[in-house]
């Protein structure tokens, strides 16, 4: 599933393509659940004639601010991809929604596995309000982050995946950040020291910035793997230290990377660099 760096890459591509300032002339929906809970006809009416004022990211959502005051939120989920192409460009069977723009191009949403969503919402019922702070928010200081961790009586890995705790993280970057911070994914968040909390926040920001610089992580070569709005593959997979590195030597201590399951999610770690002390680290 695309995480913060992948979504940021898509947003940057859409901005560079000049999507902001375009007006949506018409829309059509090929897969009704893509735009649920609205019916396809209501969705198409809702975006018709609206100008795209700005494009930004919030957590894992691509946010298009419309002149109507509504927000068009796109969540790529597992295999979604947005692109802006000439209207004459060939179509494919995985297009779930298409919006015709006033400059002769189209905004197309491709989604082979059909898990992605495009939600048209007025600000009064904005689902983004439920999200936690952005990892790069200046207000999220080490002290504030440590306080949030102390208040959460949960294991680190599931907590960091919780979008209401912190927005934008997923399996890849949580594993990478925990390795960098030398923290076991089953540690109790409430048991972390102030220094451990500071290290973790720093590690989260480092792995996310690295992911953004490298245009995200593209695993494999299939059509369902991440590519940007201009169909560029990410390069960050070449720099992963633990994620999907089972059995390879740890880059820090050479111990074999291990895969375990935490909160029903495959989780990768170095058992030597990320020790788990049962009595001190129990979730209580």
ZAVO-89440 format. One record per residue: residue in one letter; x, y, z of N, C-alpha, C in turn. Coordinates in steps of 0.05 Angstrom, whole numbers, plus 32768, in hexadecimal, padded with zeros to 4 digits. Layout:
N
aXYZXYZXYZ
...
END
This chain:
284
x80117FE88000800080008000801280198000
x800D802C7FEE801C80457FEE801B8052800A
x8032805C80138033806A802D803B80878027
x80428095803C804680B28039805980B98022
x807180AD8020808380B5800A807780B07FEE
x8069809A7FEB805D80947FD1804780A87FCA
x803680AE7FDE802180C27FD9802C80DD7FD4
x804180E57FE3804E80FF7FDE805981017FC2
x806480EA7FB8806F80E97F9D805980EE7F89
x804280E17F8D802B80E57F7B802281027F7B
x801F810E7F938017812A7F95802A813C7F86
x804481377F8A805881487F7C805581457F5D
x8050812D7F54804C81297F37803381387F2D
x801D81367F3C800581437F33800881627F33
x8016816C7F46801C81897F46802D81917F2E
x804281817F29805381867F12804481847EF7
x803081747EF6802081717EDE800C81887EDA
x800B819A7EED7FF981B17EEB7FDC81AB7EF0
x7FD681967F017FBA818F7F067FAC81A67F14
x7FBA81B37F277FAD81C97F357FA781DF7F21
x7F8F81EA7F227F8681FE7F107F7481F37EFA
x7F7581D97EF67F6381CC7EE27F4781CA7EEC
x7F3381CB7EDA7F1781C77EE17F0E81AC7ED7
x7EFF819E7EE77EF481847EE07EDB81887ED0
x7EDC81817EB77EC481857EA57EAF816F7EA9
x7EB881567EA77EA6813F7EAB7EB581297EBA
x7EA781157EC37EB380FF7ED07EA380E67ECA
x7EB080CF7ECB7EA280B57EC87EAF80A17EDB
x7E9F808F7EE57EA8807C7EF97EA380607EEE
x7EB7804F7EEE7EB480347EE37EB1801F7EFA
x7EB780267F127EB580147F287EA880237F40
x7E8F801D7F467E80802D7F587E8C80307F74
x7E98801A7F7E7EA3801B7F997EBB802E7F9B
x7EC780357F857EDE80487F867ED580637F92
x7EBC806B7F8C7EB380867F957E9E80847FAC
x7E9A806C7FB77E8780697FCD7E90807A7FE5
x7E7D80857FF57E61807D7FF57E4F808B7FE1
x7E59809E7FD27E4980AB7FBD7E4480977FA6
x7E2C809A7F9A7E27808B7F817E3880987F6B
x7E3F80897F577E5080947F417E4380AE7F35
x7E2980AE7F317E1C80C57F257E1F80DE7F37
x7E1C80DA7F527E1F80F07F657E3C80FA7F66
x7E4E80E87F657E6B80EF7F647E7181007F4C
x7E6880F77F357E6E81057F1C7E6181217F1C
x7E4981237F267E3C813E7F297E4C81507F3C
x7E5681437F517E6481537F667E7E815F7F5D
x7E8C81527F4A7EA6815D7F417EA3816D7F28
x7E8D816A7F1A7E8A81777F007E8B81967F03
x7E9C81A37EF47E9E81C07EF57EAF81CB7F0B
x7EBB81BA7F1B7ECB81C37F327EE881C77F28
x7EF481DD7F317F1081E27F2B7F2281D77F42
x7F3881CA7F3B7F4A81C07F4F7F5C81D77F58
x7F5981DF7F707F6781F67F7B7F8381EF7F84
x7F8581D97F927F9F81D17F9D7FA081B37FA1
x7FB881A87FA27FBC818B7FA67FD081887FBD
x7FC981777FD07FDB81737FE77FD881567FF1
x7FE8814F80047FE7813580117FDF8138802E
x7FCF812680387FC9812480557FCA8107805B
x7FDD80FE806B7FE080E280717FE580D48057
x7FD580BF80517FD780B080387FC280B98024
x7FB580D080297FA180DA80167FAD80EF8003
x7FA580EE7FEA7FAA81047FD77F9281167FD8
x7F96812F7FDE7F8081427FE37F7F81577FCD
x7F6A81577FBE7F65816C7FAA7F50817F7FB5
x7F5781987FB97F4581AC7FC37F3681B87FAA
x7F1B81B77FAB7F0B81C07F947EFF81DB7F99
x7EF981E97F847EED82047F857ED282037F92
x7EC581EC7F927EAA81E97F9E7EAC81E97FBD
x7EC481E87FC87EC781E57FE57EC981C87FEE
x7EC581B67FDC7EC7819A7FE27EE481907FDF
x7EEA81797FEA7F04816D7FE77F0081527FD8
x7F12814E7FC57F1381347FB87F2B81257FC3
x7F2581107FD37F3981017FE17F3E80E67FD3
x7F5780E07FCC7F5D80C77FC07F7080B77FD2
x7F68809F7FD77F79808C7FE77F8080757FD3
x7F9A80727FCE7FA3805F7FBA7FA080427FC3
x7F9F803E7FDD7F9E80227FE87FB480117FDC
x7FAE7FF97FD47FC37FE77FCB7FCF7FED7FB0
x7FBE7FF37F9C7FC77FF47F807FBE800D7F71
x7FB380217F7F7FA980397F707FBF804A7F64
x7FB980577F4F7FCB806A7F427FBC80807F33
x7FC380997F387FB880AF7F297FCB80B87F14
x7FC080C17EFD7FD180CD7EE97FC180E17ED9
x7FD080F57ECE7FC481097EBD7FCF81057EA1
x7FBD80FF7E8E7FC680F87E737FB481067E5E
x7FBD81087E457FAC81127E307F9381017E2D
x7F7D810D7E277F6480FE7E257F6580E87E10
x7F7780EB7DFC7F7A80D87DE77F8C80C07DEF
x7F9880C17E067FA980AB7E0F7F9980917E12
x7FA6807B7E0B7F9780617E0D7F8D805C7E29
x7F7580507E2B7F6A80487E457F71802C7E4B
x7F6F80247E657F7380087E6C7F5C7FFE7E7D
x7F5C7FE47E827F457FD87E8F7F457FDE7EAD
x7F5A7FE97EB87F5C7FEE7ED57F54800A7EDD
x7F49801A7ECA7F4080357ED17F2680347EE0
x7F25803F7EF77F0D803F7F087EFE80597F07
x7F0B806F7F027EFE80897F007F0F809B7EEE
x7F0280AB7EDE7F0F80BD7ECB7F0280D87ECC
x7F1280ED7ECF7F0781097ECE7F1381187EB7
x7F0281237EA67F0B81337E8F7F11814F7E99
x7F27815A7E917F3081757E997F2C81897E83
x7F2B81A27E8A7F2681B77E767F3D81BD7E63
x7F5481B17E687F6B81B57E577F70819E7E44
x7F5C818D7E417F5F81767E2E7F6B815D7E39
x7F72815E7E537F7E81467E607F6981387E71
x7F7181217E7C7F6081127E8E7F6F810B7EA7
x7F62810B7EBE7F6C81007ED77F6080E47EDA
x7F7180D07ED97F6880B47EDA7F7280A67EF3
x7F5F80977EFE7F6680877F167F6680697F0E
x7F7E805E7F0E7F8280417F087F8380327F22
x7F78801A7F237F78800B7F3C7F727FED7F36
x7F877FDD7F307F827FC17F287F737FB17F3D
x7F787FB57F577F6C7FA57F6B7F527FB17F77
x7F4B7FC97F6E7F327FD67F757F2E7FDD7F92
x7F447FE07FA17F427FE87FBD7F4380067FC1
x7F4D80157FAE7F5080327FB17F3580407FB2
x7F3680587FBD7F1E80687FC07F2280857FB8
x7F0D80917FAC7F0C80AE7FA87EF380B87FB6
x7EF780C97FC97EE180D37FDA7EDD80F07FD6
x7EC580F87FCF7EBE81157FCC7EB0811D7FE6
x7EBB81307FF47EB08137800E7EB181558013
x7E9C8160801F7E9D817C80287EAE817E8041
x7EBA819580457ECB8199805D7EBD81928077
x7EA3819580787E95819080917E968172809A
x7E9B816080877E9C8144808D7EB781388083
x7ECC8145808B7EE6813F80817EF281278090
x7EF6811080837F0280F980917F1F80FE8099
x7F2C8112808E7F48811880957F4A812180B2
x7F35812B80BD7F36813580D87F3C811F80EC
x7F37810680E57F3C80F080F87F5A80E780F8
x7F6980F280E57F8580EA80E37F9680F680F9
x7FAB80E881007FBE80F281137FD181078107
x7FE4811181157FF68125810B8008811B80F4
x8010812D80E38023812680CE803F812280DB
x804E810F80D18069810A80DC807B812280DC
x8078813480C88089814B80C5807E816480D2
x8067816280E0805B817980EC806E81848101
x8076819E80FF808881AA8113807D81A88130
x806281A78132805681A5814D805A818A8159
x8062817681498067815B81538084815B815C
x80898166817380A48167817E80AB814C818B
x80C48147819180CA812E81A080BC812C81BA
x80B8814281C880AA814181E1808C813A81DD
x8080814681C98064814081C38061812381BA
x8073811A81A9807280FE81A0807580EB81B7
x808880F081C9808C80DF81E1807380DE81F2
x806680F581F5804D80F68205803780E581F7
x803580E681DD802180D681CF802780B981D2
x804080B181D18047809581D48040808B81F0
x8046809C8204804180948220802380908225
x8012809F82167FF5809C821A7FE98084820B
x7FF9807881FA7FEF806181EA7FF9804781F5
x7FE8803782017FF0801D820C7FEE800881F7
x7FFF800A81E37FFE7FF881CC801A7FF181C3
x801C7FDC81B480367FD581A8803D7FEA8192
x80577FEE818F80608003817D80577FFF8160
x805A7FE7815580547FE3813980367FE98133
x80237FDD814080077FE4813A80008001813F
x800D800D815480078029815A8011803B8143
x802980368139803380478123802480438109
x8017802C81068006802880EE7FEB803580F1
x7FE3803D81097FC98049810E7FCA80668104
x7FB9806B80EF7FB9808680E37FAE809C80F5
x7FA18094810A7F9780A8811D7FAD80B08131
x7FC280A081337FD980A781447FED80B88136
x7FF580B0811E800680BF810D7FFF80B880F0
x7FFE80CC80DE7FF380C880C4800980C280AF
x800480AE809E801580AA8087802780928088
x802B8086809F803D806F80A2802F8055809B
x803E8042808F803480288089804A80138090
x80467FFB808680577FE5808E80747FE98088
x807A7FF3807080967FF6806780A580098079
x809A8022807C80A98037808A80A9803480A8
x8095802680B38095802080D080AC800C80D5
x80AE7FF780C680C47FE480CA80DF7FF180C8
x80E2800280B380FB801080AF8102802380C6
x80EE803180CF80F3804580E580F9803680FF
x80EB8021810580F18012811E810D8006811D
x81157FFD810681317FF38104814580098109
x8140801F80FC8153803680FF8154803F811C
x813E803F812A813C80488146814480328159
x814A801A8150815280038160813C7FFB8174
x81237FFB816B810D7FF5817C80FE7FDD8172
x80F77FCA818380E87FB3817C80CB7FBB8176
x80BE7FB0816180A37FB8815B808E7FB08170
x80957F9D818280837F95819780877FA481B1
x80997FB781B1809D7FC781C980847FD681D0
x807F7FDB81E980697FEC81F28070800981ED
x805E801781DF8063803381DA8065804381F4
x8056803B8208805680498222807080458231
x807F8030822A80988029823980B18037822D
x80AE8045821780C58052820B80CF806A821B
x80E9806D821D80F58083822A80F3809C8218
x80F880B3822380F780CC8213810C80CA81FC
x812380BF8202813880BD81ED812F80A981D7
x8122809381DE8119808081CA8103808C81B9
x80F1809C81C680DC80AA81B680E880BE81A3
x80FD80CC81AC810A80DF819A811780D18183
x812580BA8188813180AB8173811D80A0815F
x81068098816980F2808D815780E680A38145
x80E080BA815080D680D0813F80EA80D8812A
x810380DA8132811880E1811F811B80CB8109
x811980B28111811B809C80FE8103809D80EA
x80EB80A280F480D480A480E280D880B980CD
x80E280D080D680E680E680C380FC80E080AF
x811180D380B8812780CD80A6811E80B98090
x811080A380988109808F808480F3809B8071
x80E280AC807B80CE80B8806980DB80CC8056
x80ED80DC805F80FB80EF804D810B80DF8038
x811880CA8040812780BA802D811480AE8018
x80FD80A4802180E98099800F80DF80AE7FFB
x80DA80C6800480D180DC7FF280E780E37FDD
x810080E57FE7811680EB7FD4811980D67FBE
x811280BD7FC5811580A77FB280FB809F7FA4
x80E880B27FA580CE80AE7F9780BE80967FA0
x80C2808F7FBA80B280797FC580BF805E7FC1
x80B080497FCA80BA802E7FC980A8801E7FB5
x80B480127FA180A680027F8D80B17FE57F90
x80A07FD37F9A80A87FB87F9E809F7FA67F87
x80B17F9B7F7880AA7F8A7F6180A57F9A7F48
x809F7F8C7F33809C7F997F19807F7F967F0D
x806D7F8B7F1D80527F877F1280437FA17F0F
x802D7FA17F00801D7FB97EFB800F7FC37F15
x800D7FB17F2980007FB97F4280137FC77F56
x802D7FC87F5080407FD47F6280417FF27F5E
x804A80007F738049801D7F72805980297F5C
x804C803D7F4E805A804F7F3C804D806A7F3F
x805B807F7F398051809A7F3D803D80A17F28
x803380BA7F29801F80C37F15802B80C57EF9
x804680C57EF7805380C57EDD805F80AA7ED8
x805580967EE6805D807A7EE3807B80757EE9
x808680867EFA80A180817F0380A1806D7F1A
x80B4805A7F1B80B780487F3180C880557F46
x80C2804F7F6080D280597F7580ED804A7F77
x810080577F85811A804B7F88812080437FA5
x810E80487FB7811480447FD4811780277FDB
x810C80157FCC810F7FF87FD2812C7FF07FD2
x813E7FFF7FC5815A7FF87FC481687FFF7FDF
x815A800F7FF08166801880098159800C8022
x81467FF9801E81397FEE8035814C7FDD8046
x814B7FE18060815D7FD3807281517FB9807E
x81377FB98082812A7FA1808E81127F98807F
x81027FAA807480E97FA2806880EE7F8F8051
x80E27F77805280E57F62803E81027F5A803A
x81127F5C804F812E7F54804E81347F3B805F
x81207F2B806381227F138074813A7F02806C
x814B7EFC808081627EEB807C817B7EF98074
x81797F12806B81917F218063819E7F2D807B
x81B97F32807A81C77F3C809181BE7F598098
x81BA7F5F80B181B47F7A80BA81CB7F8C80B1
x81C47FA380A681D87FB6809D81E87FC280B4
x81DF7FBF80CD81EC7FCA80E481FD7FB680F3
x81F27F9D80F682007F89810782047F6E80FA
x81F97F6B80E281FC7F5280D281EB7F3B80DB
x81DB7F3E80F081C97F2980F881B37F2680E3
x81A97F0D80DE81947F0A80CA817A7F1880D1
x816F7F2680BD81567F3480C181407F1E80C3
x812D7F2380D681187F1080DD80FD7F1C80D5
x80EB7F0A80CE80CF7F1280C980BD7F0680DE
x80AD7F1680EB80997F0D80FF807E7F1980F7
x80697F128105804F7F1E810180477F2D8119
x80417F47811680397F58812C801E7F658124
x800A7F6081347FF07F6C812D7FE67F648112
x7FEB7F4B810A7FE37F3F80F17FF17F4B80D9
x80077F5980DE80177F6580C880337F5980C8
x803C7F5180B080587F4880AE806A7F5E80B6
x807E7F5780C680907F6B80D280AC7F6280D1
x80BE7F7380C980DA7F6C80C580EC7F7B80D9
x80FF7F6E80E481107F7A80F9812B7F6C80FB
x813D7F78810881577F6B811081547F63812D
x81557F49813481517F41815081687F4A8162
x817F7F50815781957F59816881947F77816C
x818E7F878158818D7FA4815B81747FAE8168
x815F7F9D816681457FA68170813B7F928185
x81487F91819C81417F7D81B181267F8381BE
x811A7F6D81C881017F6F81D681057F6581F3
x81027F76820781057F6E822380E97F6A822E
x80E17F52823280C57F4B823780BA7F5A824F
x80C77F5A826580BC7F66827D80BA7F85827B
x80CE7F91826E80CE7FAF826C80BB7FB88257
x80B67FA7824380A97FB1822B808C7FA68228
x80817F9A823C80667F90823A80527FA68236
x803E7FA2822580297FB5822280157FB08239
x80107FC6824880007FC282607FE77FD4825F
END
